[in-house]
Amino acid sequence: MLNKKIEDALNEQIKKETYSAYLYQSLSAHATYIGLNGSANWFQIQVQEEISHAQKIYNYINERGGKVKLKAIEQPPFEFENITIMFEETLKHEEFITKSINELMDLAIAEKDHASQIFLQWFITEQVEEEDNVNEILNSLKLIGDSGNGLRMFDKELATRVFVQPTV
Ligand code: FEO
């Protein structure tokens, strides 16, 4: 049976992961609007990843005999100055999620919930990869600078990203 404090924190994390999907959906829509279809695809894949993260936590709460309680999702921003700012927002958001996952792990340790610690380990590893991916994109955008052609080519690269269903 899931400890109540951990159940509440996991329900809060479902909300954060679902908001992440909503935020990336908004970024994808804006990328399409400004003609960067590859970037739009990258954000679409991110949407699917976030939904799968929320689902993973949902399944875990159920498996442990807890109660899933879905919460209201706030409106994400929908205007962004340029593509670099869009990825900077992405990194900032992922850092916020990393902090939240780390706090969840701290709670699982404090509550001596070993199963939750093992479950959360996957998310800790995933966050390292998420931040690394966005940092790499930001480094490429820095190198591209003001080159319209460079951005066009890079956007084509982002069009190749595909969704891979994560496994625990
Ligand atoms: Fe589910 Fe991008 O963190």
Boltz pocket constraint, residues with backbone or C-beta under 6 A from the ligand:
constraints:
  - pocket:
      binder: B
      contacts: [[A, 17], [A, 20], [A, 49], [A, 50], [A, 53], [A, 94], [A, 97], [A, 130]]
      max_distance: 6.0
